[in-house]
Amino acid sequence: MPTYKLGSSSLVHAPGLIAWAINAYVFPRDRAAILRVVTDTWPGLPADSARRLLTGEQAYRIEDDTIVIDVTQTDVADATSWTMDSTGKVGQ
């Protein structure tokens, strides 16, 4: 089960950006742009996982300034646990 950790940086507060994105994703005409904002901010997050997060299909939790997503579906290929902040720094 992969775990994605979407970290904050000096420019992006992950919990705030995700809360904004979830609220904005309810408007169909904005969905593509909102999904792109999230996947461009955290490029290692698969688009399908981001879409499930934004629609509420995927649960998440907040740990300090980090969004933690435990993906339970097996259809996410090549996924490993990783942490990425919005500056592109990656860790495992």
ROKOLFI-625743 format. One record per residue (C-alpha): x, z, y; residue in three letters; residue number from 0. Coordinates in Angstrom, 1 decimal. Layout:
PT	x	z	y	type	seq
PT	X	Z	Y	ALA	NUM $
...
% end
This chain:
PT	x	z	y	type	seq
PT	0.0	0.0	0.0	MET	0 $
PT	1.7	-1.1	3.2	PRO	1 $
PT	1.7	1.1	6.3	THR	2 $
PT	2.1	-0.4	9.7	TYR	3 $
PT	3.1	1.7	12.6	LYS	4 $
PT	2.5	0.2	16.0	LEU	5 $
PT	4.8	2.0	18.4	GLY	6 $
PT	4.6	2.5	22.1	SER	7 $
PT	7.3	1.6	24.7	SER	8 $
PT	7.9	2.2	28.3	SER	9 $
PT	5.6	-0.8	29.0	LEU	10 $
PT	2.9	-0.4	26.4	VAL	11 $
PT	1.0	2.7	25.3	HIS	12 $
PT	-0.1	1.7	21.8	ALA	13 $
PT	-3.2	3.9	21.5	PRO	14 $
PT	-4.4	2.8	24.9	GLY	15 $
PT	-3.8	-0.9	24.2	LEU	16 $
PT	-5.6	-0.7	20.8	ILE	17 $
PT	-8.5	1.2	22.3	ALA	18 $
PT	-8.8	-1.5	25.0	TRP	19 $
PT	-8.5	-4.3	22.4	ALA	20 $
PT	-11.2	-2.8	20.2	ILE	21 $
PT	-13.6	-2.5	23.1	ASN	22 $
PT	-12.8	-6.1	24.3	ALA	23 $
PT	-13.1	-7.6	20.8	TYR	24 $
PT	-16.9	-7.2	20.8	VAL	25 $
PT	-17.2	-10.2	23.1	PHE	26 $
PT	-17.0	-13.3	20.9	PRO	27 $
PT	-15.5	-15.5	23.6	ARG	28 $
PT	-12.6	-13.1	24.1	ASP	29 $
PT	-11.7	-12.5	20.5	ARG	30 $
PT	-9.0	-15.1	20.1	ALA	31 $
PT	-7.2	-14.0	23.2	ALA	32 $
PT	-7.5	-10.3	22.3	ILE	33 $
PT	-6.2	-11.0	18.8	LEU	34 $
PT	-3.3	-12.9	20.3	ARG	35 $
PT	-2.4	-10.0	22.6	VAL	36 $
PT	-2.2	-7.6	19.7	VAL	37 $
PT	-0.3	-9.9	17.4	THR	38 $
PT	2.1	-11.0	20.2	ASP	39 $
PT	2.7	-7.3	21.1	THR	40 $
PT	3.5	-6.4	17.5	TRP	41 $
PT	4.6	-9.7	15.8	PRO	42 $
PT	5.1	-8.1	12.4	GLY	43 $
PT	1.4	-7.2	12.1	LEU	44 $
PT	-0.5	-9.9	10.1	PRO	45 $
PT	-3.3	-11.5	12.0	ALA	46 $
PT	-5.8	-10.6	9.3	ASP	47 $
PT	-4.8	-6.9	9.5	SER	48 $
PT	-5.1	-7.0	13.3	ALA	49 $
PT	-8.6	-8.6	13.0	ARG	50 $
PT	-9.7	-5.9	10.6	ARG	51 $
PT	-8.4	-3.2	12.9	LEU	52 $
PT	-10.2	-4.7	15.9	LEU	53 $
PT	-13.5	-5.1	14.1	THR	54 $
PT	-13.4	-1.6	12.8	GLY	55 $
PT	-13.1	-2.7	9.1	GLU	56 $
PT	-9.6	-1.1	8.9	GLN	57 $
PT	-9.2	2.6	9.7	ALA	58 $
PT	-6.2	3.8	11.7	TYR	59 $
PT	-4.9	7.1	13.0	ARG	60 $
PT	-2.9	8.1	16.0	ILE	61 $
PT	0.4	10.0	15.6	GLU	62 $
PT	1.8	10.9	19.0	ASP	63 $
PT	2.1	7.5	20.7	ASP	64 $
PT	1.9	5.5	17.5	THR	65 $
PT	-1.0	3.7	15.8	ILE	66 $
PT	-0.7	4.1	12.0	VAL	67 $
PT	-2.5	1.7	9.8	ILE	68 $
PT	-2.6	2.2	6.0	ASP	69 $
PT	-3.7	-1.1	4.5	VAL	70 $
PT	-5.6	-0.5	1.3	THR	71 $
PT	-6.5	-4.1	0.5	GLN	72 $
PT	-4.2	-5.9	-1.9	THR	73 $
PT	-4.6	-9.3	-0.2	ASP	74 $
PT	-1.9	-8.6	2.2	VAL	75 $
PT	1.1	-10.4	0.8	ALA	76 $
PT	4.7	-9.6	1.4	ASP	77 $
PT	3.8	-6.4	3.3	ALA	78 $
PT	6.1	-3.4	3.4	THR	79 $
PT	6.1	-0.3	5.5	SER	80 $
PT	7.6	-0.8	8.9	TRP	81 $
PT	7.5	0.5	12.4	THR	82 $
PT	7.7	-1.8	15.4	MET	83 $
PT	7.5	-0.9	19.1	ASP	84 $
PT	6.3	-3.3	21.7	SER	85 $
PT	9.8	-4.2	22.6	THR	86 $
PT	10.3	-5.8	19.1	GLY	87 $
PT	12.5	-3.1	17.7	LYS	88 $
PT	11.8	-2.8	14.0	VAL	89 $
PT	12.5	0.0	11.5	GLY	90 $
PT	11.4	0.9	8.0	GLN	91 $
% end
